[in-house]
């Protein structure tokens, strides 16, 4: 297994564990909102500096 695939798997696992933890704490809505905001900001910055 390459380093790239291992890294990708670890980040995926961390995201899933973070989601599970947020559900347990009752803060899943905040997490989803932050993820959506981050994606929108990333797209806007990509367009700005393209």
Backbone torsions as a table, in degrees:
resi	resn	phi	psi	omega
1	UNK	NA	133.6	-178.1
2	UNK	-78.0	164.3	178.5
3	UNK	-62.9	-37.8	-179.2
4	UNK	-60.3	-46.5	-178.8
5	UNK	-68.2	-38.0	179.0
6	UNK	-64.0	-46.2	-179.7
7	UNK	-62.0	-43.4	179.3
8	UNK	-61.1	-43.2	179.3
9	UNK	-63.6	-42.7	-179.2
10	UNK	-64.9	-41.2	177.7
11	UNK	-66.0	-38.1	176.9
12	UNK	-63.0	-45.4	179.7
13	UNK	-62.4	-41.3	179.0
14	UNK	-63.7	-40.0	179.3
15	UNK	-65.1	-42.2	179.1
16	UNK	-65.0	-43.9	178.9
17	UNK	-63.6	-36.8	176.4
18	UNK	-64.6	-38.6	177.5
19	UNK	-65.0	-43.4	179.2
20	UNK	-61.9	-44.4	179.8
21	UNK	-62.7	-40.7	179.5
22	UNK	-64.9	-38.3	178.2
23	UNK	-64.8	-41.9	178.9
24	UNK	-62.0	-38.7	-178.7
25	UNK	-84.2	-13.0	-179.9
26	UNK	83.3	22.1	-178.5
27	UNK	-115.7	27.2	-177.6
28	UNK	-64.3	-36.5	-180.0
29	UNK	-61.3	-43.2	178.1
30	UNK	-62.1	-41.2	-177.9
31	UNK	-64.0	-43.6	179.2
32	UNK	-63.9	-43.2	-179.8
33	UNK	-62.8	-42.5	179.2
34	UNK	-65.2	-38.5	179.3
35	UNK	-65.0	-42.0	179.0
36	UNK	-65.5	-41.5	178.6
37	UNK	-63.0	-42.5	179.4
38	UNK	-63.1	-41.9	179.1
39	UNK	-65.1	-43.0	-179.7
40	UNK	-64.3	-40.9	179.0
41	UNK	-64.2	-42.8	178.8
42	UNK	-61.1	-42.5	178.7
43	UNK	-64.8	-42.3	-179.9
44	UNK	-63.5	-42.9	-179.9
45	UNK	-67.4	-36.7	177.3
46	UNK	-61.9	-42.7	179.5
47	UNK	-67.5	-36.9	-177.9
48	UNK	-67.1	-40.2	-174.8
49	UNK	-104.0	17.8	-179.2
50	UNK	-78.2	NA	NA
